[in-house]
């Protein structure tokens, strides 16, 4: 679905803006030709596309600050962009805005093994961080399925997780510090290698803020020692309800696996056709349970979990014999999204989170929605923490199918909220879930959230149109602002 074309006034103002940008940046850092900006017209939510006025690719924090200052002076909107792997439309351009790509911020700046951290530019890929330290016995824990392509800056923007987030946490749990440029061109340093200081948790506010508050130009992350041992179990079940019950039993027993992933039959067979990981094709549901830690502890826990899976009705069960087989188990799960792409012209990847105990109920409702809309749905998800990723299959060339897929997805997300869950686990709100925010937050909640955005971006120029279903002028929401890296509340009374 292409967004409306820019009006004539916007087109006429582009030449002056592009000329000003070229005075600030090297010649190859400003892209304005229509054919060239087409490469940036969407992110991984490809159902929506919009070409921007221009694209800039700065190399330094000073250049980022200069671009933001110029755009603020001219009231030009800015959309920050990493690798473009967002599945919620978070990096969808605006016809009257500039895309600011961090692709050239692609260097690891420091590896500090003594303090167990990496200082990196935001354009470095997620997997590159682990590759940089694995020879020294460390790894970077958050591991989204797109980790070979997604960048650490985008991970910060969306608070990404991955298959091992159950034990090791999301981006926010592994983030130590940021360098952030505000719309005014002010450079802030939040957190760092030292322990957290006093005051407001600005680092926590920025993490998951989807590019609405500032542009991240440097990231400091925690690295984790590689566990001594790791093993995995691959269990097939005759029903998704039985697989869901097995997950609940493992967690209830006090066992915290490195990861627990579930796939349904459609996803199992798509993955098997794609990369042949040895999944049981006849199973209605598949669990991958990984355990890691001291070698002796892993073996003991593997025995316990294997017994629990058998007691839970597993119809097939395999236990890894070596690390290569363990990685093979994960290969199919990591390739689930491209695998499903081979069996359908298009799909929407949803992202809702629910209490683990409500998993069978919500999966049953997804099956009902599938019948209601006449569209297939492949389910892959982080079962351990209840983060669902239903893949709704459709054909955009068939009139009305995109709209049906969107309605199907909205029903899934509303069901997640109804059972006590939330609209997103790691993909963000973007434009995909923007108009559903009212199902989870009342107008007062949303006004408070926008008030915080106004503290960082009073003119509303950073990634506008994302997250909030209704936009209010900052003047209507009360005064709050960021100055010198401090969040200020000048209107609050003194006591």
C-alpha atoms as one frame of an Amber mdcrd trajectory, in Angstrom:
protein
   0.000   0.000   0.000   1.649   3.210  -1.146   1.086   6.342   0.881  -0.165
   9.587  -0.743   2.295  11.522  -2.897   3.710  14.786  -1.510   1.961  17.999
  -2.525   3.563  20.534  -4.866   4.720  22.848  -2.075   6.709  20.020  -0.527
   8.321  19.135  -3.854   9.282  22.754  -4.517  10.942  23.043  -1.103  13.054
  19.932  -1.589  15.732  21.497  -3.757  16.607  24.121  -1.153  16.711  21.529
   1.618  18.905  19.173  -0.403  21.291  22.020  -1.240  21.558  22.910   2.455
  22.201  19.266   3.390  24.947  19.045   0.782  26.663  22.023   2.335  26.767
  20.114   5.644  27.737  16.646   4.404  30.062  15.052   1.840  28.626  14.720
  -1.647  28.014  10.983  -1.344  26.144  11.378   1.949  22.995  12.966   0.473
  20.651  10.956  -1.768  17.854  12.848  -3.506  17.203  11.189  -6.879  13.787
   9.553  -6.898  15.157   6.284  -8.239  17.791   6.169  -5.485  15.542   6.996
  -2.520  13.259   4.145  -3.636  15.592   1.754  -1.795  14.492   3.390   1.474
  10.740   3.546   0.844   9.829   0.865   3.392  11.194  -1.369   6.104  10.406
  -5.080   6.558   6.689  -4.237   6.840   6.618  -4.080   3.061   2.849  -3.662
   2.796   3.433   0.077   3.278   5.784   2.197   1.193   6.502   5.915   0.900
   9.450   7.657  -0.715  11.103  10.374   1.395  12.224  13.842   0.320  15.846
  12.764   0.708  18.138  10.339   2.511  21.268  11.325   4.441  24.078   8.986
   5.478  26.279  10.838   7.999  29.485   9.292   9.317  30.015  11.193  12.572
  28.019  12.359  15.570  28.828  15.954  14.621  27.278  15.414  11.198  24.155
  13.893  12.761  23.851  16.882  15.088  24.254  19.310  12.175  21.527  17.578
  10.160  19.125  17.609  13.104  19.768  21.297  13.790  19.146  22.161  10.143
  15.929  20.154  10.016  14.711  21.719  13.249  15.373  25.228  11.892  13.419
  24.378   8.742  10.701  22.329  10.539  11.605  19.255   8.455  10.669  15.828
   9.811  13.312  13.162  10.413  12.938   9.366  10.314  15.965   7.547  11.825
  16.774   4.231  10.122  19.031   1.299  10.901  19.077  -1.795   8.688  15.391
  -1.501   7.802  14.477  -4.857   9.371  11.660  -3.387  11.491   8.441  -5.399
  11.174   6.143  -2.670  12.513   6.740   0.131  10.013   8.926   1.997  12.478
  11.248   3.215   9.719   8.522   4.026   7.162   9.570   7.332   5.536   7.469
  10.459   5.227   6.882  12.216   1.915   7.746  15.540   3.566  10.620  14.180
   5.651  14.247  13.101   5.527  15.466   9.579   6.278  18.594   9.653   8.457
  20.403   6.370   7.909  22.974   5.137  10.434  24.385   2.580   7.987  27.829
   4.214   7.999  28.092   4.045  11.794  29.392   0.507  11.365  32.463   0.197
  13.606  33.032  -1.457  16.954  34.862   1.230  18.926  36.116  -0.697  21.959
  36.107  -4.210  23.365  36.622  -4.063  27.128  36.867  -7.620  28.427  37.844
  -6.475  31.935  34.562  -4.601  32.278  32.712  -7.121  30.113  31.347  -4.633
  27.635  31.550  -3.449  24.036  31.325   0.159  22.880  29.923   0.184  19.354
  28.410   2.387  16.721  24.701   1.725  16.111  25.096   0.408  12.548  26.999
  -2.714  13.645  24.918  -5.864  13.262  23.728  -7.786  16.290  25.604 -10.957
  15.364  28.852  -9.044  14.752  29.060  -8.242  18.467  29.160 -11.922  19.401
  31.579 -12.686  16.558  33.921 -10.000  17.905  34.260 -11.592  21.354  33.481
 -15.297  20.961  37.158 -16.238  20.679  37.606 -14.721  24.158  34.744 -16.790
  25.590  31.976 -14.155  25.565  28.774 -13.461  23.643  26.123 -10.754  23.323
  22.948 -12.339  24.655  19.964 -10.750  22.814  19.634 -12.673  19.530  16.676
 -11.709  17.307  16.022 -14.048  14.393  17.227 -11.264  12.087  20.516 -10.943
  14.019  22.629 -11.472  10.901  21.167  -8.235   9.460  19.554  -6.140  12.201
  21.716  -3.494  13.851  22.307  -2.732  17.495  20.866   0.762  17.083  17.622
  -0.716  15.786  17.670  -3.226  18.657  17.827  -0.297  21.085  14.972   1.481
  19.295  12.692  -1.556  19.513  14.065  -3.169  22.712  14.626  -6.387  20.776
  14.816  -9.790  22.411  15.331 -13.105  20.650  15.171 -16.797  21.365  17.355
 -16.560  24.498  15.578 -13.618  26.126  13.843 -15.885  28.678  17.101 -16.350
  30.588  19.299 -13.479  29.417  16.790 -10.683  28.957  15.953  -8.148  26.268
  18.144  -5.334  24.954  17.280  -3.170  27.976  18.756  -5.779  30.340  22.045
  -5.823  28.410  22.417  -2.108  27.705  24.851   0.012  29.726  25.075   3.350
  27.957  24.118   5.466  24.952  25.176   8.559  23.100  22.043  10.353  21.893
  21.584  13.410  19.690  18.414  15.421  20.329  16.435  17.297  17.703  18.167
  20.481  18.881  21.534  18.924  17.986  22.525  18.492  21.634  24.670  15.408
  22.302  23.729  13.540  25.488  25.556  10.671  27.165  23.296   8.368  29.136
  24.753   5.656  31.351  28.100   4.079  30.540  30.520   1.548  31.975  30.142
   2.880  35.502  27.230   1.777  37.722  23.959   3.629  37.278  23.831   7.105
  38.731  20.977   8.825  40.519  18.091  10.624  38.866  15.617   9.695  36.193
  16.240   6.526  34.183  16.754   8.271  30.845  18.536   5.200  29.475  15.414
   3.150  30.153  13.220   5.824  28.578  15.200   5.883  25.346  15.380   2.075
  25.041  12.349   1.015  23.030  11.393   4.604  22.146  11.281   3.790  18.402
  13.251   6.836  17.240  10.783   9.321  18.716  13.161  10.920  21.231  16.569
  11.215  19.573  19.132   9.600  17.293  21.457   7.052  18.925  25.049   7.386
  17.711  26.921   5.138  20.173  25.938   2.131  22.276  27.649   0.382  25.200
  26.416  -3.168  25.813  27.133  -5.870  28.340  28.750  -9.088  27.133  28.225
 -12.387  28.911  30.670 -15.265  29.494  29.854 -18.224  27.295  28.344 -21.039
  29.397  30.468 -24.128  29.979  27.891 -26.426  28.501  24.679 -26.298  26.474
  22.224 -28.867  25.223  18.793 -28.912  23.640  15.740 -31.117  23.360  13.429
 -31.286  20.348   9.946 -32.514  21.262   6.916 -33.052  19.038   3.359 -32.986
  20.388  -0.009 -34.088  19.042  -1.649 -30.787  20.074  -0.535 -27.230  20.691
  -2.358 -27.386  24.021  -0.108 -30.244  25.178   2.998 -28.350  24.104   1.793
 -25.239  25.945   1.156 -27.261  29.087   4.688 -28.704  28.892   6.139 -25.185
  28.783   4.150 -24.198  31.864   5.296 -27.329  33.713   8.996 -26.657  32.999
   8.801 -23.088  34.281   6.689 -24.118  37.283   9.414 -26.610  38.253  11.825
 -23.706  38.732  13.887 -24.487  35.642  14.968 -21.456  33.606  16.068 -22.663
  30.168  18.233 -20.572  27.892  15.258 -20.600  25.545  11.952 -22.343  24.836
  10.549 -21.977  21.345   7.346 -23.379  19.866   6.295 -23.881  16.243   3.029
 -25.216  14.843   2.641 -27.762  12.036   2.561 -25.258   9.193   5.755 -23.597
  10.432   7.415 -26.973  11.118   6.903 -28.184   7.578   7.895 -24.865   6.015
  11.167 -24.936   7.967  11.781 -28.580   7.113  11.305 -27.878   3.411  13.568
 -24.831   3.640  16.629 -26.105   5.526  15.918 -29.712   6.615  16.677 -29.391
  10.364  15.104 -32.811  11.068  11.804 -31.656  12.550   8.949 -34.183  12.995
   6.566 -33.339  10.138   3.622 -35.182  11.700   3.680 -33.133  14.939   1.023
 -30.465  15.484   3.445 -28.543  17.692   7.185 -28.560  18.266   9.168 -27.406
  21.291  12.870 -26.556  21.300  14.156 -26.384  24.873  17.756 -25.282  25.407
  19.566 -25.515  28.728  22.959 -23.996  29.459  25.324 -23.462  32.364  27.939
 -25.610  34.160  28.321 -28.909  32.296  27.161 -31.124  35.164  24.143 -28.931
  35.853  23.124 -28.984  32.188  23.133 -32.781  32.058  21.066 -33.023  35.236
  18.527 -30.481  33.974  18.364 -32.187  30.581  17.376 -35.414  32.351  14.646
 -33.602  34.316  13.240 -31.778  31.307  13.320 -34.906  29.143  11.269 -36.735
  31.761   8.805 -33.838  31.986   8.356 -33.735  28.215   7.652 -37.459  28.126
   5.173 -37.125  30.976   3.585 -34.226  29.108   2.764 -36.456  26.159   5.603
 -35.791  23.711   5.071 -37.970  20.631   8.692 -37.614  19.543  11.804 -36.574
  21.423  15.422 -35.958  20.413  18.293 -34.900  22.636  21.394 -33.228  21.241
  24.591 -35.221  21.186  26.901 -32.326  20.380  26.951 -28.594  19.730  26.548
 -29.004  15.978  23.260 -30.844  16.489  22.087 -28.182  18.948  22.747 -25.457
  16.382  20.911 -27.592  13.834  17.821 -27.601  16.053  17.928 -23.792  16.072
  18.585 -23.466  12.346  14.974 -24.198  11.453  13.580 -21.812  14.044  15.942
 -19.022  13.015  14.931 -19.585   9.378  11.189 -19.744  10.073  10.393 -16.327
   8.586  12.139 -16.859   5.219  10.815 -20.436   5.186   7.224 -19.204   5.406
   8.050 -16.647   2.703   8.508 -19.581   0.294   4.954 -20.856   0.782   3.089
 -17.551   0.494   3.524 -14.462  -1.704   3.153 -12.218   1.361   2.765 -12.470
   5.107   2.302 -10.232   8.138   4.424 -11.094  11.162   2.542 -10.178  14.323
   4.101  -9.595  17.740   1.992  -9.818  20.884   2.831 -11.050  24.373   0.593
 -12.995  26.741   0.817 -14.722  30.132   2.224 -18.216  29.527  -0.790 -19.870
  31.122  -3.123 -18.386  28.487  -1.173 -19.807  25.556  -3.569 -22.681  24.647
  -6.562 -20.327  24.795  -4.987 -17.720  22.542  -3.769 -20.317  20.030  -7.308
 -21.693  19.835  -8.589 -18.193  19.121  -5.978 -17.704  16.400  -7.275 -20.886
  14.743 -10.803 -19.470  14.926  -9.659 -16.171  13.409  -7.950 -18.111  10.607
 -11.247 -19.752   9.699 -13.103 -16.429  10.027 -10.854 -14.648   7.528 -10.037
 -17.621   5.301  -6.285 -17.052   5.693  -3.626 -19.475   6.877  -1.477 -18.664
   9.897   1.875 -20.181  10.863   2.748 -19.817  14.539   6.315 -19.414  15.781
   7.011 -17.866  19.148   9.114 -17.491  22.247   7.005 -19.816  24.370   9.038
 -19.273  27.527   8.094 -15.605  27.874   4.793 -15.700  25.991   5.939 -13.606
  22.993   3.852 -14.714  19.999   4.842 -14.273  16.351   1.883 -15.479  14.263
   2.633 -15.222  10.525  -0.554 -14.403   8.597  -0.278 -15.615   4.999  -1.950
 -13.635   2.214  -1.549 -12.511  -1.396  -1.421  -8.746  -1.882  -2.337  -9.227
  -5.560  -5.767 -10.513  -4.561  -8.131  -7.606  -3.878  -9.047  -7.295  -0.215
  -6.564  -9.858   1.142  -4.224  -7.285   2.715  -7.181  -5.708   4.499  -8.323
  -9.134   5.728  -4.801  -9.902   6.952  -4.676  -6.595   8.836  -8.040  -7.266
  10.462  -6.869 -10.789  11.386  -3.742  -9.320  12.971  -5.734  -6.727  14.900
  -7.961  -9.479  16.308  -4.886 -11.398  17.487  -3.398  -8.348  19.216  -6.708
  -7.425  20.858  -6.981 -11.006  22.122  -3.497 -10.689  23.638  -4.558  -7.580
  25.558  -7.839  -9.189  26.643  -6.027 -12.062  28.384  -3.686  -9.727  30.263
  -0.931  -9.371  27.687   0.447  -6.459  25.672   0.474  -5.295  22.050   4.172
  -5.880  21.431   7.042  -7.890  22.809   9.980  -6.773  20.676   8.859  -5.457
  17.278   7.546  -2.134  18.527   4.339  -0.251  17.775   5.350   1.749  14.696
   2.397   2.243  12.385   1.291  -1.402  12.532  -0.132  -1.240  16.070  -0.528
   2.540  16.371  -4.309   2.547  16.002  -4.658  -0.267  18.556  -2.925   1.645
  21.355  -6.349   2.649  22.705  -7.116  -1.001  23.494  -4.290  -0.989  26.050
  -4.017   2.646  27.185  -6.679   5.217  28.020  -6.410   8.844  26.798  -4.667
   9.945  30.003  -1.995   7.252  29.620  -1.367   8.243  26.019  -1.206  11.945
  26.901   1.455  11.267  29.538   3.500   9.264  27.026   3.250  12.076  24.478
   4.215  14.581  27.144   7.471  12.692  27.572   8.100  12.827  23.818   7.487
  16.576  23.920  10.257  16.897  26.522  12.752  15.622  23.963  11.126  16.792
  20.726   8.795  19.769  21.341   8.252  20.423  17.627   7.254  16.806  16.976
   9.744  16.317  14.129  11.277  12.958  15.106   9.515   9.996  13.479   6.030
  11.565  13.650   2.994   9.448  12.870   4.350   6.423  14.711   3.140   4.919
  18.030   0.453   7.507  18.938  -3.017   7.207  17.349  -3.846  10.860  18.121
  -1.250  13.614  18.199  -1.575  16.600  20.525   0.360  19.841  20.304   3.027
  19.885  22.976   1.652  23.164  24.332  -1.561  21.321  25.247   0.268  18.708
  27.319   2.123  20.847  29.868   5.762  21.784  30.185   8.512  19.232  30.536
  11.845  19.360  28.776  15.305  17.867  28.537  18.259  20.164  29.137  21.872
  19.213  29.697  20.892  15.553  29.847  18.415  16.244  32.689  14.658  15.798
  32.560  13.104  19.014  33.898   9.654  19.609  35.360   9.594  23.395  35.870
   5.862  23.560  36.575   5.905  21.228  39.584   5.365  23.029  42.919   8.072
  23.112  45.571   7.380  21.630  49.000
